[in-house]
Amino acid sequence: MKHIVKNSLLVACATLMIGSTSFAASMPKVQPIGIPNPIVTYDTYENVVKDAGFTPLYLTRDAGFSCYYLSLIGKHTADIGFQRLGQPETTVRVRTMPQKADKSMKDISGVYSVTWKDQVIDGVPVSIAKINDTSYVAHWKVGDYQFSAQAAGMSAPQFKALLENSLVDDSAHYFVK
């Protein structure tokens, strides 16, 4: 008797499974809905400025860098990639975000699990962290803007010089209220 009940249950389950697969096969295919990508890439700096509604911090050729990547994250954070001229393994990503876009955000670097050390550069409080022996990150605020810079392929003194002589210095001069 147990054997008959067991076989009957197996047959019933198999019938349900076959029926459900043929039912599922008859349903129209629906594309899954995901989260839209918040990053939009651009071909020109001018288009980033136009769509962002502000002028992002930029490393010039005079600083020894050329731009290779332009994007906006969530329509309000400019993310621009640079390479050192003649040294493509040395890169810097610079982010700029108006404070009004998200007043609760204190760090736009996107780097976590590092030890931040606060310093003052050109009168601006800057938080700097070491990612590894050749990668560093910093974030700071000037006026109504937040900034971050992440560098790869350079030493700590080179990164600090880049902040002092270009990035923090430029932001202190051009983004004040």
Secondary structure, DSSP 8 states (H G I E B T S, - for coil): -HHHHHHHHHHHHHHHHHHHHHHHHHS-----------EEE-S-HHHHHHHHTS------GGGTEEEEEEEEETTTEEEEEEEETTEEEEEEEEEEEEGGG-TT----S---SS--EEEEETTEEEEEEEEETTEEEEEEEETTEEEEEEEES--HHHHHHHIIIIIHHHHHHHS--
